[in-house]
Amino acid sequence: MSNRSSVPFRATLEVRDACLCLHLQRAARAAARRFDDALRPLGLTNGQFSLLMSLNRPDPPGIGDVADLLALDRTTLTANLKPLERRGLIEVAVDAKDRRGRRLVLTRRGAALLAAALPVWRRTHKALERSLAGGDPERLRAALVALTEPAG
């Protein structure tokens, strides 16, 4: 079967070599794998670590606040909360000020796991920063944060 495309193959190579979105996705997946590997002995993924860390606040956050911070839609966040809730790491509580709302509470067990995971994250993060080309992680971090700002 022939692959007849009106897009020339050189365009495929151009996108492969130049596409910032593709390179960001690949880099994000590679970084996620590093953190997943490091956190695996604790029974956490990097996404679960980030979610638990997002709950480490003086007052339990609402679902919308956490979804915004993690750039997740509420449905995805809710699905990601379920395994942590089953493990007793978090609780979903009714908001005392608005009974329709829900607050996400980091349990003692969750806080203990987070405390054990933090040094692992720090070591992995430091190694990743050292491996960055140009040796300027602050500049890269600022550029990545800028990408999350609304276009305009």
N, C-alpha and C positions, 0 to 999 in steps of 0.2 A: 504494500500500500504506500502510495506516495504522499508526502506531506507538502502540499502545495499551499504556500502562504504568500499573501501579497506583501508581507513584511520581510525585508531582506534579513538574512542571517546576521549580517554585520550589525543590525540594530539590536539583535539579541545580545551580541557581545558588548555593544555599547552600554546597554542597560546593566548587564552583569558586572561590568567593570566600573560604572559611574554611579549607579543608583544608590543614593544615600539611604533611602528607605530599606532597600535590600541589605545593605551593609549594617545598618542599625539593628535590623531584625536578627541578622546572623550573630552580631556581637552580643545582643541581648540574650540570645539563646545560649551562646558559649559562656557568658558570665553566669547565667542561671544554672547551667550544668555544674560549674565550679562550686557555687554555693550549695546546690543540691547535694553534691558529693561530700562536701565538708559537713553539712548538717545531717546527713543520712544516719550516722550513728546515734543521733538524738531522736530519730524518728520524725524529723521535720523536713519539709521542702523549703526552698527560699521564699516561696509565696506564703507559706504558713508562718514562717518567721516574720516576714514583713507585716502580715496581718496581726499577729500577736503583738508585735512592737507598736503597731498603730493603736492598740488598745491600752498601752501603757501610759495612761494619763491620770491626772488627779481626779477627774470626774469621768465616768464611763461615757464614751461618745455614742451618738446616734448612728444608725446604719447609713444614713445619707452622708454624714461627715466622713466616715471611714471609706465609703464608696468613692467619694470625691478625692480623698487623699491617695487612694490606691489606683485611681483612674479605672474603676470597675463599674459596671452597671449593677444595680441592686440585685438583680436575679443571679448574676455570677457571684457576687459577694455572698449572698444567702447560701448558695450551693457550697461555697468554700468554707463557710462557717460550720456546716453540719458535721464534718469529721472532727473538728476541734471541739465542738460541743459534746459529741459522743465520747470523746476522750477525757472530758471533764476539764478542759483547758480554758474554756470560756462558758459564759452563761448569757442567754438573751433574756433581758429583764424588761418588764413594762416600765415605761417612763413615768415617774411619779408625777411630773408636771403636766403630761399629756398622755393619757391612758392609751391613745391610739398609737403612740410612738414606741419604739423599742430602743433600749440601751444595750451596748455590748460590754460585758463585764469580764475582765481577765481574772480568773480564779487564782487561788493560792498555788494550785498545781501548775496552772499556766504561767504564773509569774516565776515559779521555781525553774520551769523548763526554759523560759526566756532568759533567766539569769545564767543558766548553764550554756545556753546557745550564744550569748553575747560575745564571750571570748573567742569562740570559733568563728563567728562572723567577723570580728575585728581582725583576726589573723588572716582570714581569706581576703578580706577587703584590702588590707595593707599589701598583700602579695599582688592583688589585682592592680592596685594603684602603681606599684613599682613596675609592673609590666607594661604600663601604658606608654605608647610612643610619645616622645616630646617631653615626658616627665612633668607635665603640668596638669594634674588631675583637677585642680580648681577651675581651670579654663574649660576643660571638657565638661565638668559638672555644670558650669554656668551655661554653656552652649546647649546641653541637653535640657536643662530647666527652661531655657528660652524657647525650645521647641514645644513645650507644653502650654505656653501662653497663647491666648487666642490670636489668630491671624488678623491683621488689620492695618 
